[in-house]
């Protein structure tokens, strides 16, 4: 494995670890940070539920990014073999 390949693998590994840490911490925060929309007016309930859904969607997209980085890393390593 050449020097350039090694640094690329290290970069992909660092990206994977960074995204995994952000995802793990974010999910822990998300579990405690979503709003309770039960006692709000009708208009505010819709807005509150929308904000909760948007927050969950953002973390789902972060999970997709983690899977993509892992796939790229695996393909790169297999190509180097």
Secondary structure, DSSP 8 states (H G I E B T S, - for coil): --HHHHHHHHHHHHHHHHHHHHHHHHHHHHHHHS---TTS-HHHHHHHHHHHHHHHHHHHHHHHHHHHHHHHHHHHHHHH-
